[in-house]
Amino acid sequence: MTKLAAEFRLSDVALHKICRKHNVPTPPLGYWAKKAHDKPVRNTPLPTEHAAREIVIHEGAASDESDAMAAARGKIRSALGERQQGVSGDTRNPILEQTLGKLAKVKQDRTGIAKVEGKGLIKVAVRPESVVRATQLLEALVSGAEAAGILLKGVDGLAVWYVENETISFELVEAADRVEHVPTEAELKAVAKWEAQREADHPRYGYLRDWGRPKIPKWEDRYQGRLAVRLEEVKILSLDRYWSTAIRRVFADSKTQDVIKMIPKILSTVAAMAVAKRENREVEERRRLAAEEVARRQADAERRAAIEKRRTAALEQLMVEAAELERLRRLVDTLERSGDPAPESRMAALLNWARQRLAEREAHLDHEELEQRLSNAQLFGEDDSQNLWRPFT
């Protein structure tokens, strides 16, 4: 893996990630040592899914970038001819010209940074000493973008890259380096004054106080002419995971790299971000539809459960009514078998009243009456309702 990764100009870790991403088996630990000593080893065959499949190893192949993003990067690199020394040429872009004109006149603030921002301007924040190089970088960047088919446009008051009907915002800044702080004379005097006062207070209070000592920072941020192009943050969304990965968005000078030479990589990243934005909207739409489907199924399940609960309650009520009807029938039958009571007696009144109630209850459980009761309650039909305020009576 180490030797093969070197051929692709990748790290062996990156090559392992690519293999895992595409389900390609790799030699286990100690495989080559065993093979070198003629010990038995086992080769894991490729999965059948790779029978007629081609895997392209490209910049970002070890990440979660899609094939469409890789194709967008390749298209930009082809348009620029894989030039690694930046892209030069005369560029007549009104946004660029207005930004450079403003940058040549702007004054530095209290932090020593000259800032340019506003409607129709590229956002720039550099020291006056870096203006010349920042100008060269912007000119080369805009020239390369036009050669690659990426436009610099003003959208909603912001200067953005426009590619594939998507916009990518950006800025040019001078990056601060974290360096060891060298105490200033004023800081040393403040510490010396505090220590002298501490010694003077010792006889009075009987102890040496520790609080109030002026703090001298160990580190400080210092601007040393290191320029950086910052693109907006774009993350890669996926349907099969909840987290997302961010595309590299900062390209800066380093000890071994000139940011101007990174223009092809910057512009290819802009193109990849544009594709990612489009694909993210598709993922979000599919997520929305999936969430709606889950909500619909859940609501449907809740509706069915509520209907089932109402049906069960109605059935239990009918069983109670049937049981009471049967008891009433037995009572009337018993009273009738005991003989006819006197017409004006209380027993005659009871029997007549019981017969009347029996007829009412029998009618209440008649098919036509039950059909009407179920219809009023919207039960056991296509219009089954989960509305608990429609009782079964």
FIMAR-985279 format. One line per 4 residues: number of its first residue (from 0); their letters; for each residue x, y, z of N, C-alpha, C. Coordinates in steps of 0.001 Angstrom, whole numbers, plus 500000, padded with zeros to 6 digits. Example, Ala and Ser with C-alpha at 12.3 -4.5 7.8 and 13.67 -1.06 7.14 Angstrom:
0	as	513190 494310 507800 512300 495500 507800 513200 496700 507800 ~ 512850 497750 507080 513670 498940 507140 512900 500030 507870
This chain:
0	mtkl	500828 498802 500000 500000 500000 500000 500869 501257 500000 ~ 501990 501214 500737 502879 502372 500808 503494 502679 499447 ~ 503964 501624 498761 504578 501826 497440 503563 502288 496411 ~ 502392 501692 496443 501359 502066 495482 500869 503494 495734
4	aaef	500754 503862 497019 500317 505221 497354 501301 506245 496815 ~ 502596 505913 496864 503609 506837 496351 503447 507054 494855 ~ 503052 506024 494125 502833 506172 492687 501677 507125 492390 ~ 500663 507128 493266 499519 508017 493081 499741 509379 493721
8	rlsd	500911 509539 494361 501230 510776 495089 500213 511018 496209 ~ 499928 509918 496910 499037 509968 498059 499764 509378 499260 ~ 499209 509586 500433 499701 508874 501611 499035 507498 501640 ~ 499677 506563 502355 499073 505239 502437 497738 505288 503195
12	valh	497598 506246 504119 496327 506420 504835 495228 506825 503860 ~ 495557 507771 502954 494561 508222 501971 494157 507074 501046 ~ 495133 506259 500647 494819 505129 499766 493954 504098 500489 ~ 494217 503879 501775 493375 502983 502570 491944 503507 502637
16	kicr	491806 504812 502795 490460 505409 502855 489705 505192 501544 ~ 490421 505349 500431 489787 505138 499125 489329 503693 498998 ~ 490165 502765 499432 489810 501341 499345 488593 501036 500210 ~ 488575 501600 501413 487418 501376 502287 486158 501982 501691
20	khnv	486312 503155 501091 485159 503838 500504 484524 502999 499401 ~ 485343 502305 498606 484852 501519 497476 484804 500017 497772 ~ 484959 499650 499058 484855 498246 499473 485875 497372 498752 ~ 487102 497876 498634 488195 497116 498020 489047 496512 499139
24	ptpp	489191 495194 499210 489991 494580 500283 491473 494913 500142 ~ 492152 495060 501253 493581 495385 501260 494326 494335 502082 ~ 495630 494177 501843 496407 493163 502575 496395 493447 504073 ~ 496176 492441 504902 496192 492650 506353 497610 492874 506868
28	lgyw	497702 493255 508128 498999 493500 508739 499852 492232 508711 ~ 501093 492365 508262 502013 491228 508217 501907 490387 506966 ~ 501060 490787 506021 500839 489985 504809 502142 489825 504018 ~ 502812 490972 503754 504008 490913 502902 505188 490257 503621
32	akka	505243 490398 504940 506320 489718 505697 506152 488202 505626 ~ 504917 487733 505766 504669 486295 505650 504983 485806 504252 ~ 504580 486594 503259 504803 486180 501872 506295 486118 501560 ~ 507050 487074 502140 508498 487090 501891 509190 485867 502474
36	hdkp	508600 485281 503517 509201 484102 504153 508461 482824 503774 ~ 507755 482872 502635 507075 481692 502083 506076 481070 503055 ~ 505463 481921 503877 504415 481435 504761 503063 481583 504076 ~ 502121 480708 504391 500820 480766 503696 500073 482071 504008
40	vrnt	499523 482656 502965 498713 483875 503106 497402 483666 502346 ~ 496413 484448 502712 495103 484310 502075 494754 485599 501343 ~ 494389 485459 500094 493981 486621 499291 492462 486770 499345 ~ 492021 487953 499719 490580 488216 499750 490133 488661 498364
44	plpt	489218 487957 497727 488798 488339 496371 487989 489630 496371 ~ 487971 490299 495217 487144 491494 495068 485673 491120 495140 ~ 484847 491952 495738 483400 491680 495724 482875 491657 494294 ~ 481803 490936 494078 481236 490817 492725 480792 492154 492167
48	ehaa	480527 493134 493031 480074 494445 492555 481139 495158 491731 ~ 482409 494705 491837 483504 495350 491116 483801 494673 489779 ~ 482922 493804 489331 483199 493024 488119 483503 493920 486917 ~ 482706 494948 486711 482911 495821 485544 482868 497265 485991
52	reiv	483683 497579 486978 483646 498922 487555 485023 499548 487518 ~ 485077 500835 487229 486343 501569 487197 486349 502587 488319 ~ 487419 502598 489102 487561 503554 490194 488627 504567 489801 ~ 488257 505828 489790 489187 506894 489414 489740 507522 490684
56	iheg	491054 507546 490794 491701 508165 491944 492074 509583 491547 ~ 491516 510534 492281 491691 511949 491954 491864 512732 493246 ~ 492079 514017 493103 492159 514878 494274 490826 514835 495011 ~ 490886 514487 496284 489653 514376 497053 489028 513002 496988
60	aasd	489673 512051 496312 489077 510715 496182 488966 510013 497525 ~ 489842 510376 498463 489800 509747 499783 488736 510387 500670 ~ 488137 511460 500214 487110 512132 501004 485735 511652 500568 ~ 484713 512397 500972 483343 512033 500633 482862 512722 499359
64	esda	483769 513296 498579 483367 513991 497365 482805 513005 496347 ~ 481790 513450 495629 481127 512605 494644 481906 512598 493336 ~ 481507 511700 492445 482135 511645 491129 481882 512934 490336 ~ 480696 513527 490541 480389 514780 489846 481307 515904 490316
68	maaa	481639 515921 491592 482571 516923 492107 483966 516692 491543 ~ 484369 515421 491457 485675 515097 490874 485730 515515 489412 ~ 484620 515295 488685 484580 515695 487276 484675 517204 487135 ~ 484042 517941 488045 484117 519402 488003 485544 519879 488254
72	rgki	486217 519237 489197 487622 519590 489434 488475 519317 488192 ~ 488257 518146 487591 489035 517793 486406 488789 518746 485250 ~ 487558 519206 485105 487226 520140 484032 487989 521447 484187 ~ 488096 521932 485423 488835 523172 485678 490320 522969 485414
76	rsal	490863 521847 485890 492292 521601 485669 492600 521505 484178 ~ 491709 520895 483423 491930 520795 481976 491869 522163 481321 ~ 490931 522996 481771 490808 524336 481191 492036 525179 481467 ~ 492660 524971 482603 493861 525738 482950 495132 525055 482470
80	gerq	494999 523908 481850 496169 523219 481331 497088 522703 482401 ~ 496507 522438 483607 497302 521914 484719 498484 522823 485050 ~ 498318 524134 484832 499415 525051 485154 499500 525257 486652 ~ 500629 525018 487219 500820 525124 488655 501495 526432 489069
84	qgvs	501848 527288 488115 502528 528534 488440 501561 529713 488476 ~ 500287 529437 488662 499312 530513 488636 498905 530795 487216 ~ 498012 531719 487038 497519 532074 485720 497639 533567 485564 ~ 498247 533995 484537 498448 535428 484317 497707 535861 483072
88	gdtr	497599 537152 482935 496921 537695 481765 496205 538977 482104 ~ 495902 539784 481096 495194 541038 481309 493729 540738 481590 ~ 493247 541260 482704 491873 541022 483098 491168 542349 483277 ~ 490103 542548 482541 489303 543769 482659 487972 543391 483287
92	npil	487948 543377 484591 486731 543047 485313 486378 544239 486193 ~ 485186 544800 486064 484840 546005 486830 484918 545794 488338 ~ 484535 544609 488811 484608 544358 490253 486053 544357 490720 ~ 486917 543716 489934 488334 543672 490279 488944 545068 490236
96	eqtl	488643 545836 489198 489217 547177 489066 488766 548088 490202 ~ 487488 548010 490575 487007 548832 491680 487660 548422 493001 ~ 487849 547119 493182 488476 546642 494413 489925 547083 494505 ~ 490657 546942 493407 492068 547341 493417 492214 548844 493582
100	gkla	491320 549624 492974 491366 551078 493138 491122 551477 494585 ~ 490164 550812 495211 489879 551084 496618 491035 550641 497494 ~ 491634 549490 497175 492719 548946 497980 493949 549846 497943 ~ 494175 550520 496821 495340 551392 496687 495205 552665 497529
104	kvkq	493987 553014 497921 493757 554266 498650 493391 554066 500118 ~ 492941 552887 500485 492443 552680 501832 493569 552764 502854 ~ 493249 553248 504060 494233 553376 505124 494071 552222 506109 ~ 495166 551911 506792 495133 550812 507748 494399 551223 509020
108	drtg	493826 550245 509710 493140 550524 510972 494104 550384 512131 ~ 493570 550339 513356 494433 550281 514544 495257 549006 514613 ~ 494774 547947 513961 495522 546683 513971 496563 546619 512856 ~ 496640 547680 512038 497602 547694 510945 497107 547036 509682
112	iakv	495813 546748 509581 495235 546064 508435 494424 547051 507599 ~ 494627 547000 506289 493833 547795 505345 492703 546911 504829 ~ 491478 547341 505066 490325 546523 504720 489509 547165 503606 ~ 489107 546302 502667 488220 546718 501585 487021 545789 501591
116	egkg	485846 546347 501706 484619 545555 501637 483459 546485 501352 ~ 482419 545940 500835 481260 546748 500494 480594 546233 499240 ~ 479571 546906 498832 478782 546473 497684 479624 546503 496413 ~ 479637 545368 495718 480351 545286 494451 481851 545223 494594
120	likv	482358 544873 495783 483804 544809 496002 484198 543437 496537 ~ 485417 543023 496198 485965 541805 496781 486407 542123 498208 ~ 486093 541255 499129 486473 541474 500514 487961 541175 500690 ~ 488721 542213 501081 490174 542090 501231 490573 542677 502578
124	avrp	491508 542030 503269 492046 542533 504533 493526 542169 504602 ~ 494393 543142 504261 495843 542912 504257 496553 544144 504810 ~ 497831 543982 505142 498641 545142 505550 499033 545943 504300 ~ 499295 547231 504467 499723 548034 503308 500946 547450 502616
128	esvv	501836 546809 503390 503037 546222 502799 502715 545060 501864 ~ 501527 544480 502002 501152 543310 501200 500207 543654 500060 ~ 499910 544940 499873 498936 545343 498847 499402 544946 497454 ~ 500690 545146 497158 501202 544839 495814 501033 543353 495509
132	ratq	501411 542516 496446 501290 541073 496207 499820 540645 496188 ~ 499003 541261 497022 497570 540950 497014 496955 541310 495665 ~ 497425 542418 495079 496947 542825 493752 497319 541781 492704 ~ 498548 541307 492766 498994 540285 491818 498171 539010 491967
136	llea	497905 538631 493210 497133 537417 493462 495710 537548 492930 ~ 495056 538679 493166 493687 538876 492695 493625 538886 491173 ~ 494585 539550 490545 494598 539587 489079 494784 538192 488496 ~ 495715 537432 489073 495948 536071 488584 494741 535182 488849
140	lvsg	494102 535381 489982 492947 534564 490350 491771 534828 489411 ~ 491490 536092 489133 490375 536440 488252 490674 536009 486825 ~ 491934 536181 486396 492315 535752 485051 492154 534248 484885 ~ 492622 533482 485871 492474 532028 485818 491017 531603 485853
144	aeaa	490215 532305 486645 488795 531977 486725 488122 532163 485374 ~ 488402 533262 484704 487798 533500 483391 488256 532450 482385 ~ 489517 532039 482476 490007 530995 481576 489311 529660 481834 ~ 488886 529454 483073 488227 528197 483440 486713 528279 483324
148	gill	486201 529438 482901 484749 529577 482763 484041 529940 484051 ~ 484782 530429 485032 484205 530876 486304 484143 532394 486287 ~ 482975 532934 486558 482779 534378 486468 482828 535019 487842 ~ 483355 536252 487873 483323 537067 489078 482161 538043 488936
152	kgvd	481157 537889 489785 479949 538695 489666 479568 539271 491019 ~ 478745 540310 490960 478193 540883 492175 476778 540363 492367 ~ 476538 539664 493458 475224 539100 493752 474831 539535 495158 ~ 473700 540240 495259 473211 540734 496556 474272 541558 497271
156	glav	475005 542348 496500 475996 543226 497090 477321 542575 497391 ~ 477464 541277 497117 478704 540567 497400 479391 540177 496103 ~ 480729 540223 496128 481512 539727 494997 481684 538229 495181 ~ 481182 537454 494231 481188 535993 494365 481638 535358 493060
160	wyve	482078 534098 493164 482337 533298 491974 481014 532709 491510 ~ 480788 532730 490203 479549 532205 489639 479911 531082 488687 ~ 479491 529863 489030 479810 528700 488209 478701 527674 488380 ~ 478296 527053 487262 477253 526024 487290 475967 526541 487947
164	neti	475665 527832 487685 474470 528472 488251 474490 528527 489773 ~ 475664 528419 490353 475822 528524 491806 476798 529657 492124 ~ 476686 530197 493325 477594 531261 493759 478430 530772 494936 ~ 479707 531144 494925 480632 530809 496000 481296 532106 496458
168	sfel	481052 532503 497679 481672 533720 498194 483104 533436 498630 ~ 483904 534497 498705 485312 534321 499065 485864 535637 499594 ~ 487071 535573 500131 487769 536765 500597 489273 536518 500533 ~ 490018 537606 500467 491476 537542 500489 491940 538227 501760
172	veaa	492674 537510 502599 493116 538060 503873 494600 537785 504061 ~ 495174 538536 504962 496541 538250 505377 496450 537457 506671 ~ 496947 536243 506646 496826 535357 507795 497876 535693 508835 ~ 497462 535654 510084 498378 535926 511187 499087 534644 511604
176	drve	500363 534776 511936 501145 533640 512423 501260 533734 513942 ~ 501132 532602 514597 501280 532560 516050 502756 532382 516381 ~ 503342 533418 516944 504782 533399 517238 504995 533706 518721 ~ 506179 533389 519193 506508 533642 520594 506611 535143 520836
180	hvpt	505968 535584 521891 505916 537009 522196 507208 537479 522857 ~ 507729 538574 522364 508912 539204 522965 508424 540352 523847 ~ 508670 540293 525158 508166 541342 526051 508658 542724 525637 ~ 507744 543685 525682 508105 545061 525353 508679 545748 526585
184	eael	509299 546886 526332 509875 547645 527453 508788 548083 528433 ~ 507630 548476 527906 506533 548901 528774 506031 547748 529630 ~ 505949 546542 529056 505503 545380 529821 506499 545033 530923 ~ 507796 545099 530620 508818 544805 531628 508807 545837 532743
188	kava	508594 547119 532383 508520 548162 533405 507314 547955 534319 ~ 506189 547536 533739 504988 547305 534542 505206 546173 535539 ~ 505889 545109 535128 506181 543993 536021 507156 544426 537113 ~ 508180 545192 536727 509158 545666 537709 508508 546581 538744
192	kwea	507607 547430 538293 506888 548323 539215 506043 547525 540189 ~ 505355 546492 539683 504520 545655 540555 505381 544935 541587 ~ 506529 544414 541171 507402 543695 542100 507965 544627 543164 ~ 508293 545852 542762 508806 546824 543740 507738 547168 544767
196	qrea	506512 547367 544302 505411 547665 545214 505124 546481 546122 ~ 505290 545296 545610 505075 544068 546391 506079 543984 547534 ~ 507350 544295 547225 508385 544282 548263 508141 545373 549293 ~ 507638 546511 548816 507375 547621 549741 506215 547298 550689
200	dhpr	505256 546560 550223 504102 546207 551047 504382 545056 552004 ~ 505516 544348 551800 505800 543166 552605 505923 543473 554096 ~ 506704 544472 554494 506808 544758 555941 505465 545160 556555 ~ 504621 545826 555765 503358 546334 556303 502351 545202 556547
204	ygyl	502263 544275 555591 501259 543214 555699 501821 541885 556206 ~ 503127 541740 556152 503736 540527 556686 503774 539365 555707 ~ 503403 539583 554495 503464 538504 553497 503592 539137 552111 ~ 504035 538291 551143 504190 538739 549755 502937 538369 548975
208	rdwg	502268 539379 548452 501039 539109 547686 501378 538559 546303 ~ 500444 537754 545759 500652 537142 544441 499713 537701 543379 ~ 498648 538361 543799 497672 538824 542825 498066 540173 542224 ~ 497496 540434 541066 497703 541737 540434 498936 541841 539562
212	rpki	499705 540748 539435 500921 540817 538620 500549 540994 537153 ~ 501103 541979 536478 500814 542176 535049 501205 540932 534247 ~ 500319 540515 533364 500557 539306 532579 501216 539649 531247 ~ 502267 538930 530956 502939 539063 529659 502608 537810 528857
216	pkwe	501913 537942 527727 501522 536746 526954 502740 536000 526419 ~ 502601 534683 526341 503689 533862 525808 503688 533880 524288 ~ 502482 533990 523695 502361 533961 522239 501615 535192 521753 ~ 501805 535515 520501 501090 536624 519888 500863 536321 518401
220	dryq	499835 536942 517858 499560 536821 516422 500279 537945 515691 ~ 501096 537549 514739 501899 538543 514019 501708 538351 512513 ~ 501490 539462 511828 501335 539431 510371 502711 539540 509719 ~ 502994 538575 508856 504311 538512 508215 504194 538358 506699
224	grla	503063 538850 506144 502910 538839 504692 502363 537548 504122 ~ 501816 536688 504965 501286 535408 504478 499834 535595 504059 ~ 499572 535487 502747 498241 535704 502212 497452 534395 502173 ~ 496132 534541 502260 495267 533360 502243 493972 533700 501521
228	vrle	493505 532761 500695 492201 532870 500044 491239 531968 500812 ~ 490156 532568 501294 489165 531814 502058 487861 531751 501263 ~ 487435 530546 500988 486143 530333 500339 485078 530124 501406 ~ 483832 530255 501011 482760 530008 501974 482750 528544 502387
232	evki	482183 528274 503544 482141 526900 504034 481024 526126 503327 ~ 481399 525021 502714 480433 524141 502054 480680 522731 502567 ~ 479640 522113 503082 479757 520753 503594 479097 519766 502633 ~ 479557 518540 502684 479024 517489 501825 477998 516696 502628
236	lsld	476750 516778 502205 475678 516048 502881 475498 514670 502253 ~ 474955 513764 503028 474728 512404 502539 473462 511850 503171 ~ 472797 510968 502435 471573 510362 502954 471850 509253 503953 ~ 473046 508654 503884 473314 507484 504716 474058 507812 506004
240	ryws	474203 509091 506336 474819 509454 507615 474269 510802 508074 ~ 474372 511036 509388 473830 512265 509958 474857 513401 509960 ~ 476136 513041 509985 477160 514086 510008 477550 514475 508579 ~ 478269 515561 508461 478711 516032 507150 480191 516398 507227
244	tair	480849 516358 506083 482264 516728 506018 482407 518008 505216 ~ 483319 518856 505662 483520 520146 505015 484604 520044 503949 ~ 484403 520738 502854 485413 520819 501801 486477 521819 502234 ~ 487713 521503 501952 488789 522434 502305 488500 523796 501697
248	rvfa	488572 524837 502524 488166 526164 502073 489238 527240 502210 ~ 490367 526942 502861 491419 527936 503075 492673 527500 502341 ~ 493207 528407 501532 494443 528154 500783 495394 529305 501100 ~ 496499 528992 501763 497374 530044 502279 498828 529761 501955
252	dskt	499614 530839 502002 501061 530703 501863 501599 529849 503009 ~ 502630 529085 502714 503324 528331 503744 504817 528399 503451 ~ 505598 527708 504254 507048 527726 504042 507428 527116 502702 ~ 506623 526192 502215 506969 525486 500978 505986 525754 499838
256	qdvi	504959 526562 500079 503919 526737 499068 503559 528204 498906 ~ 503501 528656 497654 503062 530003 497318 501594 529930 496928 ~ 500759 530754 497554 499329 530680 497294 498997 530974 495834 ~ 499824 531772 495159 499567 532071 493748 499686 530798 492908
260	kmip	500591 529911 493300 500743 528653 492574 499586 527686 492858 ~ 498759 528025 493842 497645 527159 494207 496344 527568 493507 ~ 496420 528526 492577 495213 529020 491911 494438 527895 491211 ~ 495088 526986 490470 494308 525886 489875 493544 525070 490916
264	kils	494191 524827 492060 493514 524067 493108 492374 524877 493716 ~ 492569 526181 493892 491514 527037 494444 490299 527027 493527 ~ 490536 527214 492231 489421 527286 491282 488746 525933 491103 ~ 489514 524853 491158 488874 523528 491062 488014 523262 492296
268	tvaa	488441 523797 493432 487639 523658 494645 486355 524473 494537 ~ 486436 525660 493926 485233 526470 493711 484217 525679 492883 ~ 484697 525042 491816 483806 524246 490970 483218 523065 491739 ~ 484056 522400 492556 483558 521272 493349 482513 521734 494363
272	mava	482737 522906 494951 481762 523447 495909 480421 523738 495233 ~ 480471 524245 493998 479233 524531 493280 478431 523255 493059 ~ 479126 522182 492671 478442 520891 492494 477904 520395 493827 ~ 478697 520560 494902 478265 520107 496225 476998 520838 496672
276	kren	476923 522131 496373 475725 522896 496744 474487 522320 496049 ~ 474643 522037 494757 473509 521478 494008 473123 520104 494565 ~ 474124 519281 494796 473845 517942 495322 473276 518007 496735 ~ 473723 518993 497531 473194 519129 498887 471713 519468 498868
280	reve	471305 520307 497904 469882 520626 497806 469072 519372 497463 ~ 469639 518541 496585 468959 517292 496244 468856 516382 497467 ~ 469950 516309 498257 469934 515494 499468 468916 516038 500459 ~ 468893 517361 500620 467945 517967 501556 466506 517731 501109
284	errr	466273 517799 499786 464930 517545 499286 464527 516092 499546 ~ 465461 515171 499313 465160 513761 499570 464972 513511 501059 ~ 465747 514201 501873 465549 514084 503313 464176 514611 503713 ~ 463786 515741 503101 462480 516318 503413 461356 515357 503030
288	laae	461475 514782 501830 460460 513836 501388 460430 512604 502285 ~ 461630 512139 502677 461692 510969 503560 461081 511292 504918 ~ 461363 512504 505427 460793 512901 506716 459275 513015 506622 ~ 458795 513563 505495 457351 513659 505300 456710 512278 505229
292	evar	457406 511340 504572 456884 509982 504477 456837 509319 505852 ~ 457890 509538 506640 457906 508984 508003 456774 509591 508828 ~ 456596 510927 508702 455521 511590 509451 454150 511084 508998 ~ 454021 510872 507665 452743 510378 507146 452451 508979 507683
296	rqad	453472 508133 507662 453278 506765 508165 452965 506770 509654 ~ 453644 507633 510387 453394 507715 511818 451973 508207 512092 ~ 451560 509242 511341 450201 509759 511514 449167 508696 511135 ~ 449484 507932 510055 448564 506875 509633 448468 505783 510695
300	aerr	449624 505441 511283 449625 504418 512336 448854 504908 513554 ~ 449036 506188 513903 448305 506744 515037 446809 506775 514751 ~ 446456 507091 513488 445038 507124 513119 444437 505722 513226 ~ 445167 504721 512695 444660 503343 512765 444522 502890 514208
304	aaie	445491 503290 515051 445427 502902 516462 444228 503549 517149 ~ 443973 504825 516814 442835 505521 517419 441520 504904 516964 ~ 441449 504568 515672 440228 503930 515151 440019 502572 515797 ~ 441109 501807 515920 441012 500489 516553 440549 500621 518001
308	krrt	441031 501655 518668 440629 501875 520052 439127 502180 520129 ~ 438614 503007 519212 437189 503331 519198 436345 502104 518835 ~ 436852 501309 517877 436125 500099 517508 436038 499130 518690 ~ 437155 498990 519396 437167 498090 520554 436202 498572 521629
312	aale	436180 499881 521864 435264 500437 522867 433809 500209 522459 ~ 433508 500374 521144 432141 500147 520665 431744 498680 520818 ~ 432705 497781 520490 432414 496356 520619 432146 495976 522072 ~ 432962 496502 522985 432749 496206 524406 431409 496753 524875
316	qlmv	431032 497934 524369 429730 498491 524743 428585 497617 524240 ~ 428719 497101 522995 427679 496220 522452 427593 494926 523247 ~ 428741 494415 523681 428719 493179 524483 428016 493416 525811 ~ 428253 494591 526399 427553 494914 527653 426060 495030 527403
320	eaae	425676 495704 526290 424253 495851 525971 423609 494493 525703 ~ 424326 493610 525000 423780 492278 524715 423605 491470 525991 ~ 424563 491608 526897 424465 490885 528170 423283 491396 528988 ~ 423124 492711 529015 422004 493283 529753 420671 492887 529114
324	lerl	420638 492833 527767 419422 492419 527065 419056 490983 527425 ~ 420078 490113 527447 419818 488719 527791 419315 488587 529222 ~ 419853 489346 530133 419391 489313 531533 417943 489795 531637 ~ 417639 490851 530867 416272 491386 530893 415282 490370 530313
328	rrlv	415695 489672 529255 414830 488629 528675 414541 487556 529706 ~ 415554 487093 530414 415350 486044 531423 414420 486525 532541 ~ 414567 487802 532894 413701 488343 533945 412244 488381 533501 ~ 412016 488892 532277 410642 488958 531757 410055 487559 531639
332	dtle	410869 486611 531152 410397 485227 531013 410017 484635 532371 ~ 410814 484924 533366 410517 484421 534723 409226 485021 535255 ~ 409047 486331 535049 407818 486987 535527 406592 486453 534809 ~ 406745 486213 533502 405590 485717 532737 405221 484289 533146
336	rsgd	406205 483455 533460 405934 482065 533835 405315 481942 535237 ~ 405417 482991 535996 404847 482945 537358 403361 483251 537385 ~ 402779 483498 536196 401334 483730 536133 401001 485182 535868 ~ 399746 485395 535423 399331 486757 535126 398910 487458 536406
340	pape	399522 488587 536699 399138 489328 537896 397842 490092 537672 ~ 397260 490555 538739 396023 491365 538645 396318 492619 537837 ~ 395329 493042 536998 395576 494183 536107 396005 495457 536826 ~ 395488 495704 538011 395782 496947 538708 396914 496790 539717
344	srma	397542 495597 539700 398591 495372 540704 399924 495993 540267 ~ 400794 496127 541256 402145 496639 540977 402936 495656 540107 ~ 402712 494377 540275 403408 493377 539466 403046 493523 538003 ~ 401772 493815 537736 401361 494018 536344 402072 495230 535755
348	alln	402182 496303 536545 402869 497515 536075 404343 497226 535802 ~ 404977 496450 536729 406396 496091 536539 406583 495269 535279 ~ 405731 494283 535075 405877 493417 533914 405711 494205 532619 ~ 404712 495080 532583 404506 495895 531377 405714 496804 531110
352	warq	406202 497386 532218 407371 498287 532059 408601 497508 531579 ~ 408819 496303 532115 409948 495455 531721 409820 495027 530268 ~ 408600 494690 529840 408401 494321 528432 408715 495497 527515 ~ 408334 496694 527967 408594 497891 527162 410113 498146 527025
356	rlae	410802 498011 528130 412263 498191 528093 412921 497123 527244 ~ 412414 495913 527308 412953 494820 526494 412790 495124 525007 ~ 411621 495630 524634 411379 495967 523229 412318 497085 522775 ~ 412530 498075 523660 413420 499192 523314 414856 498689 523122
360	reah	415302 497830 524016 416678 497347 523922 416865 496413 522725 ~ 415860 495612 522437 415942 494768 521249 416003 495617 519982 ~ 415198 496694 519969 415234 497595 518815 416590 498297 518707 ~ 417193 498605 519890 418486 499303 519910 419598 498441 519314
364	ldhe	419405 497106 519377 420411 496184 518817 419955 495582 517496 ~ 418887 496124 516927 418430 495684 515615 419441 496104 514552 ~ 419524 495350 513448 420498 495643 512392 420375 497062 511860 ~ 419162 497508 511584 418979 498849 511034 419396 499916 512040
368	eleq	419023 499698 513305 419385 500667 514347 420902 500690 514546 ~ 421541 499504 514549 423001 499436 514703 423707 500120 513531 ~ 423177 499916 512324 423763 500565 511152 423739 502074 511319 ~ 422626 502609 511821 422517 504046 512012 423452 504540 513107
372	rlsn	423550 503774 514208 424441 504155 515299 425904 504166 514851 ~ 426311 503150 514101 427697 503087 513588 427958 504192 512582 ~ 426972 504529 511781 427124 505605 510804 427295 506946 511509 ~ 426475 507183 512555 426588 508445 513292 427955 508587 513967
376	aqlf	428497 507472 514438 429798 507493 515111 430958 507357 514136 ~ 430656 507150 512849 431689 506935 511816 432615 505791 512218 ~ 432037 504618 512350 432795 503424 512714 432495 502297 511742 ~ 433488 501428 511521 433370 500233 510691 432908 500577 509264
380	gedd	433545 501594 508695 433238 501969 507321 434422 502683 506704 ~ 434323 503071 505452 435408 503788 504780 435653 505151 505401 ~ 434662 505662 506118 434811 506978 506749 435198 506850 508213 ~ 435808 505712 508582 436216 505524 509981 436941 506758 510494
384	sqnl	436514 507248 511630 437071 508480 512185 437820 508181 513468 ~ 438904 508956 513690 439637 508854 514950 439189 509940 515924 ~ 438134 510665 515548 437626 511741 516378 436955 511164 517623 ~ 437556 511372 518779 437021 510836 520023 435770 511574 520478
388	wrpf	435458 512688 519822 434277 513453 520208 433018 512971 519478 ~ 433168 511880 518733 431996 511268 518095 431731 509944 518816 ~ 431063 509983 519958 430891 508758 520772 429908 507799 520110 ~ 430077 506539 520445 429157 505497 519978 428054 505347 521020
392	t	426824 505748 520647 425720 505706 521609 424584 504848 521055
